[in-house]
Amino acid sequence: MNEQIRAVCFNANGLNDERKRRTVVESCVKGRVDILGLSETHLKGQGKCACKKGDVGSLWEGMEGGAVWTALDEKYKGRGKEGCAILMSDRVWKCVTDYGRKGTRIVWVKCKIGLVKYAWVSMYAPVNLKTVKGKNEMRKFWNDLNECIKCFEIGRRVIVMGDMNAKVGDESVDEVVGKWGVPGLNENGDWLVDVCAERGLFLANTFFQHKMIHRYSWRRGREDEQKGLIDYMAVDKRLRRDVVDAKVVRGMIEGSDHFAVLVKIKTSIKWKFRNEKKEESKRLRLEKFREEGVREEYKKRVIEALNAEWGNMDGDTKAEEVFESFKAVVLSVTEGVVGTKVVKVGRKKGNAWWTEEFREAVRDKRNAYKKTLERNVPERVRNERKREYIRCKRRVKQVIDESKKRVDEEFGRQLSEKYKEDKRLYWKEIKNERERETNGSKGGSEVKDVDGMILREKEAVKGRWRTYFENLMNVNREGETIVTCMGLMRGGGRVHEQEEIKMEEVREAIGNLKNGKAAGVDGLTAEMLKYGGGAVIEWMHKICGLAWNEGRVPSDWTKAIIVPVYKRKGNRNECGNYRGISLLSIAGKVYGKIVI
């Protein structure tokens, strides 16, 4: 049995409310939707982000996959209007090769599923206006849509979805419109039929016979005084045999006067659902060094271990070998004293205010909404159900306001405690908050290559960063390096062969190290050196002396870990919008302080 792509389009009538976005996402997940095209989002700004289940504070929280959206510029002062977005499940998001937008009403995504290349376009057409300005706006939009579809490769299957504000009638038209539509025509409908005919598309939800309630995609007023079919799935004609069904699904997503339109498309491959093993890493619990008892225990153990290792050193041992022995002993003792913590990459806690009480209130509201859609019920019962739905909506707002207030107070208290106890944890929370402001997008995990294609595989991303920084930091590789002097000209420097390194210099350099700094490639931190007592100082004095006499330092001291840090401006997938921070060896810094 072949797998299916479940694609849905829906006019949301605004998504600025966080609760409404969460409800839309939950409905999408519950309905096993692979592609969700949203129209009239009323959001501001443009963006793209990868979404993981449990991401806290992201724009599309609760979604597992990815999203691309477009809307008015963030600097726009008025209320948000227009706007559209495409939300994708994880299995589709992994297949995405490119994305883009055309103004505030059109956004598209390219992906390759199996051997078939798709282009998904979400759009929001302007309403039918008889004024000159309105007609010009309509003409510009349909021309933009036509040009957007024209830019896709010939072999790519195009699916256009969204609120097209078009009425195309219920009569067959040139294999574009089927006979199972809804009566009524308008100017947008003429534009839509022309574009579909020119670009080889057919309106899928007019080709399948369903009850009338599964054809109307919009209704307004009491007793559905106004209703019509204005939301469509326009599918490439080459997929005609692959389209299994297309219809309006009432009650699938609530909060709008529109209903969702669903299309099912067969694929030539079988998607396998499997739980991928989360990447795990271990880190030393260095925060335990704040406890005096831990520091004493560490000092005792490291002195014993280093003294025992000292007897194994030969007189002709090089600095490299001595440092490797020292590093192995210190890291082993540290792990034994403070222990390790397993960190699962990409795993986050859920939103604190999304409690079971709130989930239950949302469930009651959804059930109340579905009851308002039932037909053939007395007027008294219908009015009572509508009042019940309004009460449930108010209850949801009340629960979330109370929950958010409680969470904010708790967060402020924890932040104050972390600032007093450990500034590292404090700044970590600040960093997390900044990431939430940028829709939870982790910088550097997805980057574009030199051709503008998005890279997601871990090794490919590493290779791209390696190439970028190599080119950035080695501009004049062919140029000649000219050495003007040995040592330093300014006062306080040390000239080679002038004097030996003293024990007191090593002790002072280690004592001046700052706690909380990230380790280099050797894994040694300032805490490990400062709290190790005299044995650590003796070993470091030995290593620095050997390096000074040999004229060569251990290889770990010559290496740096480059961490890309987002500049907070520009596209987060562009390497040029990051600055590289080099993490050097802490032990190497001790040697540098002495020599310089």
C-alpha positions, 0 to 999 in steps of 0.5 A: 500500500502506497503512502499518502501526502495529506495537504490542507489549506486553511484561512486562519483569520489572524494568528497573532494570538498565541493560543490560536496558533497552538490550537492550529498546530495541535489540530494539524498534528492530530489530523496527521497533516504533512503540509498545511497552507495558511492564509490571512495570518495577519503576522508581521515579518518574514521567517523560516524555522525548524520546529521540534516538539517541546520547543518553548517560546517558538512561533509555531510551538508544538509543531515537529517539522518546519515552517516558512511564512511571509507577511507585512514588514515588522516596521509596519505601524498598523494592524497586521493584515494579509500574510500566509505560511506553510507548516510541514511535518518532520518527514516533509521538512527533511525533504525541503531543498529551497523556499522563498516568497513573493510579496506578502501574499505568496510563499513557496517551498520546494521539496523532493519526496522519493523521485518526485520534485514538488513545489508547494505554494500557499497564497492569499488572494485579494477580495473582489473589489470593483474599484480601480484600485481593487482591480489593479491589486487583483491583476498584480496578484494573479500576475505575480502568482503566474510568474511564481509558478512559471519560475519552477522547473518543468519537471517539478509538480506544483500544488497551489493552495489557499484562500483564492476568494474565487468562485468558479461555478459547478460546471466543467471547464477545460479539465480545470474545474470539475462538476462538483463545485458550488454555483457562483462566479466572480472575477477572481474565479476567471483569473484563477481558471486562466492561471490554472489553464496556462500552468497545467493545474486543476482544482482538485476539490471540484473533481470529487463528489461529496455532500454539499456541506463538504464543498462549502469552504466559507460561511458567514451569518446566522443559519449560514446566510452567506456561504460559498467555495472560495478556498481551493487546492490547485494541483498539477495535472500530472498528479491527477491519478495520484490524487485520492480525494479532496474535500472540505473538512468541517471542524478540523480547525476552529477559530475562523469562518472558513473550513479546512480543505484537505487533499490526499496524494499518493506517493511512490515511496513508503515513508517509515515512521521510526523513532530516531535516537536522540544525539547525546553528549556528556558534560562534567558537572563543574557547578559542583566546584562551588561546594567547599567539600567538593573542592577539598575532595578534588584537591586531595584526589588530584594531589594523590594521582599526580604524585603517583604519576610523577614517578613514571616520568623519565628525565628526557620526557618532552612537554607534549608527553608530560602534558598528555599525562597531566591532562588524563589524570586531571580529567579522570579525577574531575569526573570521579569527583563531580560526575557527569550529566547526560545532555540530549541534543535538541531535547527541551522541556514543554511550555510551562503554562500549557498545563493539563487544566489548559489542555482540558479547557481547549478540548471542551472548547473544541467539542463545543465548537463541533456541536455548533456545526451540527445541522437539523437541530431546533433554534433553541438548542443551536443558540444554547450551543453557541452560548456554551461555545462562547463560555468555553472560549472565555474559560480558555482565556481565563485559564491561560492568563492565570497560568502565564501569570504564575509562570512569569512570577516563578521565572522571575524568582528563579532568574534572581536566584541564578544571578546571585548564585551562578551568573553562568546559569543566569546568562544561559537563561538570557540566551534562551530568551533571545532565541525565543525572540527569534522564533526558537531558531538555533543558529548554525544548525542549518546553513546555506552552501555557496550555491544557496542550498540549505544543508541540514546533515550534521557532517555537511554543516560542519564541512560548510563551517570549516570551509567558510572559516578557512577562507575567512581567516586565510585571505592571503595564503600565498603571501609571505609572512615577514618576522620583524623581531623575536619576542616582544618590544614592549616592557614586561616581555620575556626574551628567549634564553634570558631566564627560566620560568619561575614557580611563582609566575605559574602560581600567579598566572593560575590564580588570575584565571577566571572561573566559568570560562569554556574549555579548549580542545584539551577539556581543562577548565580554570576550576581544575587548575585553581582547585588542584593545589600545589601538585597542579602548580608543580606540574604546570611549572614543569610543562611550561619549563619544558615548552620554554626550553624546547621552543615548542608547546603541546599541540592542544595549545595551538588549536582552537574551537571556533564557535559561530555566534549570530550577529542578530541581523540578517538571515540566520542560514547565511554564514556571513551573518555570524562571527567566530569565537575561538575557544583556546586551551586554558593551560595554554593561556597560563603559559601565554600569561607568563611569556607575555 
